[in-house]
């Protein structure tokens, strides 16, 4: 059960990133709207087509594996985003890259989010973030604006926020797991208490049957007194009652009540 809770949590996070990857794919087609202002329009078509294919692969793999700790999924997506930024932005003239092909940025921001969910706060995530930031700086060269600072900050923030969200979801999963285990322990304790209660009740009924119905007859016979028909009848009834009690104590209790 604990493993099942963990898998479900990881699968939800993988699907969240898969949805985000699919949702940001249309951005790579926006540069095509400025077709006549592109230096290499065909490169923009190739970039959009490749991004769609990669997003489809990412979505299927994330959905099927249900675990963003898959190295191929995380690092493969990051590598593609680096190539997309470096090559795809070349479709525009240098002065227009920060305007027309900046739409590659929303698509690429999903990569640090996938790292955040899949890697958490890990040292091996640093090279990935550096690669994304350096690639975007190189992609916009030589025309930079103040927007570049917010772009680079976006890579870091998406990674950090994904790490925190992933940590919260895993913490909730752990709490749910602990609650389930506590519930199972309580159920076992309740069942044990019920069993002990039934044993105690059975002993009480046995004591009452012997004390109230069988011992008076035995005492009467032991005293050497005459056994009249009424006492004999009571003895037979007592014997039958004892047999029924041995066979089904609960039924005997119900009749006694």
N, C-alpha and C positions, 0 to 999 in steps of 0.2 A: 504493500500500500504506500509506504514512504517513497519508494522508487517511482511509483506511478504518479504521485503528486509532483515530484521533481521533474519527471518527463513532461507532464502537462504544462508546467510553468515554463520550461525551456521551449516547448512547442509554441506557446502563446507569444513569447518574445520573438521567436523566429518568424512567426506569421506577421507580427507587427512590422518588422523590418521588411518583410516581403511585400506587404501592402504599400509601405512607403516607397520602396524601390519601384514598384509598378506605377504609383501615383506621380512620381517625379519624371518618369520617362517622357511624357509629352513635352516637357520643357526643351528637350534636345531638338524638337522640330520647329521651335519658334524662329531660330535663325533663318530657316527657309523662307519665312515671310519677307525677309529682306534680300531676296534672291539677287536682285540687280545691284545690290551694294556689297556683294560678296566677291572676294578675290578669286576664290575657288569654290563655286557652288557645288560642284560634284563631290568635293571633299565633305561638305556639310551633309549631303545625302548619305554618303558612306558612313559618316559618324552617327547619324540618326539611326540608320539601319543596324549598325553594329551595337549601338546602345540598346535598341529594342531586343536584339537577339540575346545580349548579355543579361538584360533584365528578365527575360523569359527563363533563361537558364537559372538565374539566381532565385527567382520565385519558385520554380519547380524543386530545386535542390533544397531550399529552405523549408518548403512545405513538406517534402518527403522525409528529410532527415529530422526536422523539428529540433535542431540544435545548432545554434550559432557558434558553438565552439569547434565547428568543423573548419580546419585550417584552410582547405581549398576554397570554401565558401567565402571566408573573410578576406584572405589575402588575394584570392583570384579577383574578387570584386574591386579591391583596392588597386591592384595592378591595372585593371581595365580603366578605372577612373583616372589614373595617372596618364595613361596613353591617350585617353579621350581628351583630357585637358590640353596636353602638349600638342596633339595632332589636330584635334577638332577645331581648336581656335585658329589654326592657320588658314581656315576657310575665309576668314575676314581679313581685311587690310589691317596693318598694325595699329593704325589710329582708331580703328573701330572695334578691336577685339574686346575692349572693356565695355562695349555697348551692345554689339550684335551677338557675339558668341559668349557673353557672360552667362547665358542661360544654361551653359554646361555646369555651372556651379551648383544649382539645386540638386541635379542628378548626382554630382560627386560628393555632396554633403552626406549622403546616405552611408558612404563607406566608413567614416569615423563613427557613425551611430552603430553600424554593425560591429565594429571593433569594440565599442563600449559595452554592448550586450554580450559579445562573445569572449572578450578578453578581460573585462573588468579593469581595475587599476593594475596594470602590469607593465613592466619595463619594456617588454617587446612591442608594446603599442607605440612607443615613442618614435621609432624609425618610420612607422607607417604615417603618423601625423606629420613628421618632418617631410616625408616624401610628398604628401598631398600639398602642403604649404609651398614647398619649393617648386613643385610642378605648376601650381597656379601662378606663382610669381613669374616663372619662366614663360608661361602661356601668355601673359599680358605684356611681356616685354615688347617695346621699351616705353609704352605709355601707361603710367601709373597715376592713380588718383587716390584721394583719401578713402575711397570705397575699398581699396585693397586691404586696408587695416581691418575693416569689418568682415571682409571675406575670410581672411586668415583666422580672425577670432571665431568665425562661424565653425571652422573645422574643429577647433579646440572645444568650443561650447557643445557642439553636437556630441562629441566623444564624451565629455564630462557628464552631460545630462543623461546620456544613454547608460553610462556606468551607474549613476545614482538611481535611475528608474529600475535598471536590472537588479541592483542591490535590494531595493524596496520589494520588488516582486518576489525575489528569492527569499527575503525575510518573511513575507506573507505566506509563502509556500511552506517555510519551516514552521511558522506558527500554526498553520492548518494541520501540518503533519503532527505536531506536538498535541494539538487538540484531539485529533483522531486517536492517537495512542492513549491519551488520558481517558477518552471515552471507552476504548476497549478495555483498559484496566478497570474502570468503574463497572463495566458490564460483567467482567469476570468476578470482581469482588461481590457484586450484587447476586450473581448466580451462586457463588459460594455461600453467601449469607442465607440465601433461600434454601440451599441444600441443608445447611446446619439447622435452620428453623424447622424444616420438615423432619429431620432426625429427632430434634428435641420434642416436637409435637407428637411424633410417633411414640416416643418413650412415655410421654405424659398419658396418652391414650391407653397404652399397654398397662401402665400402672393403675389407671382408673378401672379398666376392665377387670383386671385381676382383683383389685381391692374391693370393688363394689359388687361384682357378680360371682366370681369364682371362689374367693376365700370364705365368704359366709357359708357356702355349701360344704366346702372342705372342713371348716370348723365344726359344722353341725355333724358331719359324718364322723369326724375324729373324736367328738365328744361321746360317741357311742349311742346317740339318740336314734329313736325309731325313724326310719326313712319312709315317710308317708308318700302317697301318690303325688301330692302337690310338690313336695321337695324333689321327687324324682323328675317331675315335669320341669321344675326350675333347673335341675342339673342338666337335662337334655337341652333346654333353651340356652343355658350358659355355655355348654359345649359347642352348640351350633354358632352362638355369637362369637366365641373365641375363634372358631374356624373361619368365619366370615372376616373377622378382623385380621387374621393372619393373611388371608387371601387378598383383601382390599381394605387397608386401614382407613382410607379417605371415605369410602362408602359407609364404613361402620361409624365414622365420625359424623357423617351427614345424618344417618339414622338416629344417632344419639342426640344430635342437636335438635 
